[in-house]
Amino acid sequence: MIWVRQEFNEDLSDAFLDMRRRHVSVTIAGTNGARILPELTQASNDHVIVKKRYSAFFGTSLDGLLATLNPRSLVVAGINTHACIRTTVIDAYQRDYDVVLAADCIGSFDTEHPCHHGEVPGWGNGTPRDQLGDR
């Protein structure tokens, strides 16, 4: 299992341009907003990637980790589907990974975007967890 979380410096020096322009201080290092929810159980052998941009691939060690793990496919779940999940899925596809969306494990605060309902354009409505099988 690979967990991906977003984290920025308090002064936003490593945040993306729009955050710096609007002085948006979310997911700041050392705050609860930058932690993985305690309700989600992490195993001791799970991996954690810290990202600074929408895609989990951009500027992180995810490429190298996946090369080491050599997965058959990637099952993607998470929040902000309209931005983070979408860009990560596209980046994974560009790297020739078989990508599966866990439809009942993704969502977005942007209710107008198709991704809010578990759909990433080009991937349809995803696959419910109970239909994923042995991936």
ROSE-4610 file (N, C-alpha, C; in Angstrom, 1 decimal, always signed):
// ROSE-4610
residu = [M/M/M/I/I/I/W/W/W/V/V/V/R/R/R/Q/Q/Q/E/E/E/F/F/F/N/N/N/E/E/E/D/D/D/L/L/L/S/S/S/D/D/D/A/A/A/F/F/F/L/L/L/D/D/D/M/M/M/R/R/R/R/R/R/R/R/R/H/H/H/V/V/V/S/S/S/V/V/V/T/T/T/I/I/I/A/A/A/G/G/G/T/T/T/N/N/N/G/G/G/A/A/A/R/R/R/I/I/I/L/L/L/P/P/P/E/E/E/L/L/L/T/T/T/Q/Q/Q/A/A/A/S/S/S/N/N/N/D/D/D/H/H/H/V/V/V/I/I/I/V/V/V/K/K/K/K/K/K/R/R/R/Y/Y/Y/S/S/S/A/A/A/F/F/F/F/F/F/G/G/G/T/T/T/S/S/S/L/L/L/D/D/D/G/G/G/L/L/L/L/L/L/A/A/A/T/T/T/L/L/L/N/N/N/P/P/P/R/R/R/S/S/S/L/L/L/V/V/V/V/V/V/A/A/A/G/G/G/I/I/I/N/N/N/T/T/T/H/H/H/A/A/A/C/C/C/I/I/I/R/R/R/T/T/T/T/T/T/V/V/V/I/I/I/D/D/D/A/A/A/Y/Y/Y/Q/Q/Q/R/R/R/D/D/D/Y/Y/Y/D/D/D/V/V/V/V/V/V/L/L/L/A/A/A/A/A/A/D/D/D/C/C/C/I/I/I/G/G/G/S/S/S/F/F/F/D/D/D/T/T/T/E/E/E/H/H/H/P/P/P/C/C/C/H/H/H/H/H/H/G/G/G/E/E/E/V/V/V/P/P/P/G/G/G/W/W/W/G/G/G/N/N/N/G/G/G/T/T/T/P/P/P/R/R/R/D/D/D/Q/Q/Q/L/L/L/G/G/G/D/D/D/R/R/R]
num = [1/1/1/2/2/2/3/3/3/4/4/4/5/5/5/6/6/6/7/7/7/8/8/8/9/9/9/10/10/10/11/11/11/12/12/12/13/13/13/14/14/14/15/15/15/16/16/16/17/17/17/18/18/18/19/19/19/20/20/20/21/21/21/22/22/22/23/23/23/24/24/24/25/25/25/26/26/26/27/27/27/28/28/28/29/29/29/30/30/30/31/31/31/32/32/32/33/33/33/34/34/34/35/35/35/36/36/36/37/37/37/38/38/38/39/39/39/40/40/40/41/41/41/42/42/42/43/43/43/44/44/44/45/45/45/46/46/46/47/47/47/48/48/48/49/49/49/50/50/50/51/51/51/52/52/52/53/53/53/54/54/54/55/55/55/56/56/56/57/57/57/58/58/58/59/59/59/60/60/60/61/61/61/62/62/62/63/63/63/64/64/64/65/65/65/66/66/66/67/67/67/68/68/68/69/69/69/70/70/70/71/71/71/72/72/72/73/73/73/74/74/74/75/75/75/76/76/76/77/77/77/78/78/78/79/79/79/80/80/80/81/81/81/82/82/82/83/83/83/84/84/84/85/85/85/86/86/86/87/87/87/88/88/88/89/89/89/90/90/90/91/91/91/92/92/92/93/93/93/94/94/94/95/95/95/96/96/96/97/97/97/98/98/98/99/99/99/100/100/100/101/101/101/102/102/102/103/103/103/104/104/104/105/105/105/106/106/106/107/107/107/108/108/108/109/109/109/110/110/110/111/111/111/112/112/112/113/113/113/114/114/114/115/115/115/116/116/116/117/117/117/118/118/118/119/119/119/120/120/120/121/121/121/122/122/122/123/123/123/124/124/124/125/125/125/126/126/126/127/127/127/128/128/128/129/129/129/130/130/130/131/131/131/132/132/132/133/133/133/134/134/134/135/135/135]
x = [+0.9/+0.0/+0.9/+0.5/+1.2/+0.3/+0.6/-0.2/+0.4/-0.4/+0.1/-0.6/+0.2/-0.4/+0.3/-0.4/+0.2/+0.6/+1.7/+2.3/+3.1/+2.9/+3.6/+4.2/+5.3/+5.9/+4.9/+5.0/+4.2/+4.2/+5.4/+5.5/+5.0/+4.5/+4.0/+5.1/+6.4/+7.5/+7.5/+7.0/+7.0/+5.6/+4.6/+3.2/+3.1/+2.1/+1.9/+1.4/+1.5/+1.4/+0.1/-1.1/-2.4/-2.5/-1.9/-1.9/-1.1/+0.0/+0.9/+0.2/-0.4/-1.1/-2.3/-3.1/-4.2/-4.0/-2.7/-2.3/-3.2/-3.4/-4.1/-3.2/-3.5/-2.7/-3.4/-3.3/-3.9/-2.8/-3.0/-2.0/-0.6/-0.5/+0.8/+1.5/+2.8/+3.7/+3.5/+3.3/+3.1/+1.7/+0.8/-0.6/-1.4/-2.6/-3.5/-3.9/-4.0/-4.4/-3.5/-2.2/-1.2/-1.0/-1.8/-1.6/-2.7/-2.3/-3.3/-4.3/-5.6/-6.6/-6.3/-6.5/-6.2/-7.2/-8.4/-9.4/-8.9/-7.9/-7.4/-6.2/-6.3/-5.2/-4.1/-2.9/-1.7/-0.9/-0.4/+0.4/+1.9/+2.7/+4.1/+4.9/+4.5/+5.2/+4.7/+3.7/+3.1/+4.2/+4.0/+4.9/+4.1/+4.8/+4.1/+4.9/+4.2/+4.8/+4.2/+5.1/+4.7/+4.8/+3.7/+3.6/+3.4/+3.8/+3.6/+2.7/+2.3/+1.5/+0.4/-0.6/-1.7/-1.3/-0.4/-0.1/+0.9/+0.6/+1.5/+2.8/+2.9/+4.2/+5.1/+4.5/+5.3/+6.2/+7.5/+8.5/+8.6/+8.1/+8.2/+9.0/+9.1/+9.8/+8.9/+7.7/+6.7/+7.2/+7.7/+8.2/+9.2/+10.2/+11.2/+10.6/+9.7/+9.1/+8.3/+7.5/+6.7/+7.6/+8.7/+9.7/+10.2/+10.4/+10.9/+9.8/+8.6/+7.5/+7.0/+7.1/+6.6/+5.2/+4.2/+2.8/+2.2/+1.2/+0.5/-0.4/-1.0/-1.9/-1.9/-2.5/-2.6/-4.1/-4.5/-5.9/-5.8/-6.5/-6.3/-7.6/-7.4/-8.5/-8.0/-8.9/-8.5/-9.5/-9.1/-10.0/-9.5/-10.3/-10.1/-9.9/-10.8/-10.8/-10.6/-11.2/-11.2/-9.8/-8.9/-7.5/-6.5/-6.4/-5.3/-5.4/-6.6/-6.8/-6.7/-7.3/-7.3/-5.9/-5.0/-3.7/-2.8/-3.0/-2.2/-2.6/-3.8/-4.3/-3.7/-3.8/-3.3/-1.7/-1.0/+0.4/+0.7/-0.1/+0.2/-0.1/-1.1/-1.4/-0.3/+0.2/+1.3/+2.6/+2.7/+3.8/+3.5/+2.4/+1.9/+1.5/+0.9/+0.3/-1.1/-1.6/-3.0/-3.6/-4.5/-5.0/-6.5/-6.8/-8.2/-8.6/-9.8/-10.3/-11.2/-11.0/-11.9/-13.0/-14.1/-15.2/-15.8/-16.0/-16.6/-15.6/-14.4/-13.3/-12.7/-13.4/-12.9/-14.0/-13.7/-14.7/-14.1/-14.9/-14.4/-15.4/-14.8/-15.7/-16.4/-15.8/-16.4/-17.5/-18.8/-19.9/-20.3/-19.8/-20.2/-19.3/-18.2/-17.2/-17.6/-17.5/-17.9/-17.1/-15.9/-15.1/-15.7/-16.6/-17.2/-18.0/-18.5/-19.3/-18.5/-17.1/-16.3/-16.0/-16.1/-15.8/-14.6/-13.6/-12.5/-12.7/-12.8/-13.0/-11.9/-12.4/-11.6/-11.5/-11.9/-11.9/-13.3/-14.3/-15.7/-16.0/-16.8/-17.2/-16.4/-15.3/-14.5/-15.1/-14.5/-14.9/-15.1/-16.3/-16.5/-15.5/-15.2/-14.2/-14.5/-15.7/-16.1/-15.9/-15.7/-15.5/-14.1/-13.2/-11.8/-11.0/-11.4/-10.8/-9.3/-8.5/-7.1/-6.3/-6.0/-5.2/-3.9]
y = [-1.2/+0.0/+1.2/+2.2/+3.4/+4.5/+5.3/+6.4/+7.7/+8.6/+9.9/+11.0/+11.9/+13.0/+14.3/+15.4/+16.7/+17.5/+18.2/+19.0/+20.2/+21.3/+22.5/+23.2/+24.0/+24.8/+25.8/+26.3/+27.3/+28.6/+28.9/+30.2/+30.0/+28.8/+28.5/+28.6/+28.6/+28.7/+27.5/+26.4/+25.2/+24.9/+25.8/+25.6/+26.0/+25.6/+25.9/+27.4/+27.9/+29.4/+29.9/+29.3/+29.8/+29.9/+28.9/+28.9/+30.1/+30.3/+31.5/+32.8/+32.9/+34.1/+34.4/+33.4/+33.6/+33.4/+33.1/+32.8/+31.8/+30.7/+29.5/+28.6/+28.5/+27.7/+26.5/+25.4/+24.1/+23.1/+22.0/+20.9/+21.4/+22.2/+22.7/+21.7/+21.5/+20.6/+20.7/+19.5/+19.5/+19.7/+20.0/+20.2/+19.0/+18.9/+17.8/+17.7/+18.9/+18.9/+18.2/+18.0/+17.3/+15.9/+15.4/+14.0/+13.1/+11.8/+10.9/+10.7/+10.6/+10.5/+9.3/+9.4/+8.3/+7.2/+7.4/+6.4/+5.4/+5.8/+5.0/+4.2/+2.9/+2.1/+1.9/+2.3/+2.1/+0.9/+0.0/-1.1/-0.6/-1.4/-1.0/-1.0/-1.9/-2.0/-1.1/-0.3/+0.7/+1.8/+2.4/+3.5/+4.8/+5.9/+7.2/+8.1/+8.7/+9.7/+11.1/+12.1/+13.5/+14.2/+14.8/+15.5/+17.0/+17.8/+19.3/+19.8/+18.9/+19.3/+18.3/+18.5/+17.6/+16.1/+15.9/+14.5/+13.9/+12.7/+12.0/+11.6/+11.8/+11.5/+12.7/+13.9/+15.1/+15.5/+15.4/+15.8/+14.9/+13.6/+12.7/+11.5/+10.6/+9.3/+8.2/+8.5/+7.5/+6.6/+7.2/+6.5/+5.4/+5.8/+4.8/+3.7/+4.1/+3.1/+2.1/+2.6/+1.6/+0.7/+1.3/+0.4/-0.7/-0.4/-1.4/-2.4/-2.0/-2.8/-3.6/-3.1/-3.7/-4.2/-3.4/-3.8/-4.2/-5.1/-5.5/-4.3/-3.7/-2.6/-1.6/-0.4/+0.5/+0.7/+0.5/+0.8/+2.2/+3.2/+4.5/+4.9/+5.5/+6.1/+7.4/+8.2/+9.5/+10.6/+11.8/+12.9/+13.9/+14.9/+15.9/+15.3/+14.4/+13.7/+14.5/+15.7/+16.6/+17.1/+17.0/+17.5/+16.4/+16.1/+15.1/+13.7/+13.1/+11.8/+11.8/+12.8/+12.9/+13.0/+13.9/+14.1/+12.9/+12.3/+11.1/+9.9/+9.7/+8.7/+8.9/+10.1/+10.4/+10.1/+10.6/+10.4/+8.9/+8.1/+6.7/+6.0/+6.4/+5.9/+6.2/+7.4/+7.8/+7.0/+6.3/+5.5/+4.0/+3.7/+2.4/+1.5/+2.1/+1.3/+1.0/-0.2/-0.5/+0.2/+1.2/+2.0/+1.6/+1.4/+1.1/+2.1/+2.8/+3.7/+3.0/+3.1/+2.5/+3.5/+3.3/+4.3/+4.7/+3.8/+4.2/+4.7/+5.0/+5.5/+6.8/+7.5/+8.7/+9.8/+11.0/+12.1/+13.4/+14.4/+15.8/+16.8/+17.9/+18.9/+19.7/+19.6/+20.3/+19.5/+19.8/+19.0/+19.1/+20.1/+20.3/+19.5/+19.0/+18.3/+16.8/+16.1/+14.7/+13.9/+14.3/+13.5/+13.4/+14.4/+14.4/+13.0/+12.5/+11.3/+10.0/+10.1/+9.0/+8.7/+9.7/+9.5/+10.4/+9.8/+10.5/+10.3/+11.4/+11.3/+10.3/+9.4/+8.4/+7.1/+7.1/+6.0/+5.6/+6.3/+5.9/+6.2/+5.3/+5.5/+4.7/+4.1/+3.4/+2.0/+1.4/+0.0/+0.0/-0.4/-0.5/-1.5/-1.2/-2.0/-3.5/-3.8/-5.3/-6.0/-5.3/-5.9/-5.8/-5.3/-5.2/-6.5/-7.5/-8.8/-8.7/-9.6/-9.7/-8.9/-7.7/-6.8/-6.6]
z = [+0.0/+0.0/+0.0/-0.8/-0.9/-0.5/+0.5/+0.9/+0.4/-0.1/-0.6/+0.1/+0.7/+1.4/+0.9/+1.0/+0.6/+1.8/+1.6/+2.8/+2.2/+2.9/+2.5/+3.7/+3.4/+4.5/+4.9/+6.2/+6.7/+5.9/+5.4/+4.6/+3.1/+2.8/+1.5/+0.4/+0.7/-0.3/-1.2/-0.8/-1.7/-2.2/-2.0/-2.5/-3.9/-4.6/-6.0/-6.1/-7.3/-7.5/-7.0/-7.3/-6.8/-5.3/-4.6/-3.1/-2.6/-3.2/-2.8/-3.1/-4.2/-4.6/-3.7/-3.3/-2.5/-1.0/-0.7/+0.7/+1.4/+0.7/+1.2/+2.0/+3.3/+4.2/+4.6/+3.8/+4.1/+4.0/+4.6/+4.6/+4.9/+6.0/+6.4/+7.3/+7.0/+7.7/+9.2/+9.9/+11.3/+11.8/+10.9/+11.4/+11.1/+11.7/+11.4/+10.0/+9.3/+7.9/+7.0/+7.4/+6.5/+6.9/+7.9/+8.3/+7.6/+7.5/+7.0/+8.2/+7.9/+8.9/+9.8/+11.1/+12.0/+11.8/+11.2/+11.0/+9.9/+9.1/+8.1/+8.6/+8.6/+9.2/+8.3/+8.7/+8.0/+8.6/+7.7/+8.2/+8.3/+9.0/+9.2/+8.0/+7.0/+5.8/+4.6/+4.9/+3.9/+3.7/+2.5/+2.1/+2.1/+2.4/+2.4/+1.5/+0.6/-0.3/+0.1/+0.2/+0.4/-0.9/-1.3/-2.6/-2.4/-3.4/-3.4/-4.5/-5.4/-6.5/-6.6/-7.6/-7.7/-7.9/-8.9/-9.2/-8.1/-7.8/-6.8/-7.5/-8.8/-9.5/-9.6/-9.6/-9.9/-8.7/-8.9/-7.9/-6.7/-6.8/-5.7/-6.1/-5.1/-5.4/-5.8/-6.2/-6.6/-7.7/-8.8/-9.9/-9.5/-8.7/-8.3/-7.4/-6.5/-5.6/-6.4/-7.4/-8.2/-9.0/-9.5/-10.2/-9.4/-8.1/-7.2/-6.8/-6.6/-6.2/-7.4/-8.6/-9.9/-9.8/-9.5/-9.4/-10.8/-10.7/-12.0/-12.4/-11.4/-11.7/-10.5/-10.7/-9.6/-9.3/-8.1/-7.6/-6.9/-7.5/-7.0/-6.2/-5.0/-4.2/-3.6/-3.2/-2.6/-2.7/-2.4/-2.4/-3.5/-3.7/-4.7/-6.1/-6.4/-7.7/-8.9/-8.9/-10.0/-10.3/-9.3/-9.5/-9.2/-7.9/-7.5/-8.1/-8.0/-8.5/-10.1/-10.7/-12.1/-12.7/-12.1/-12.6/-12.3/-11.2/-10.8/-11.7/-12.0/-12.9/-14.3/-14.8/-16.1/-16.2/-15.1/-15.1/-15.0/-14.3/-14.2/-15.6/-16.2/-17.6/-18.5/-18.4/-19.3/-19.1/-17.9/-17.6/-17.8/-18.5/-18.9/-17.8/-16.7/-15.7/-16.0/-15.6/-15.7/-14.5/-14.7/-13.6/-13.4/-12.1/-11.7/-10.7/-10.9/-9.9/-8.9/-7.6/-6.6/-6.5/-7.2/-7.4/-6.1/-5.2/-3.9/-2.9/-3.3/-2.4/-3.0/-3.9/-4.4/-4.3/-4.3/-4.3/-4.4/-4.6/-4.8/-4.1/-3.7/-3.1/-4.3/-5.5/-6.6/-7.2/-6.7/-7.0/-8.5/-9.2/-10.6/-11.5/-11.0/-11.8/-11.9/-13.1/-13.1/-12.2/-11.8/-10.9/-9.5/-9.2/-7.8/-7.6/-8.7/-8.6/-9.0/-8.8/-9.0/-10.5/-11.3/-12.7/-13.1/-13.7/-14.3/-15.8/-16.6/-18.0/-18.6/-19.4/-20.0/-19.2/-18.0/-17.1/-16.7/-17.1/-16.8/-15.3/-14.7/-13.3/-12.3/-12.7/-11.8/-11.5/-10.5/-10.1/-8.6/-8.1/-6.7/-6.0/-4.8/-4.1/-4.1/-3.9/-3.8/-5.2/-6.2/-7.6/-8.0/-7.2/-7.6/-7.7/-6.9/-6.9/-6.5/-7.0/-6.6/-7.6/-7.3/-8.1/-7.5]
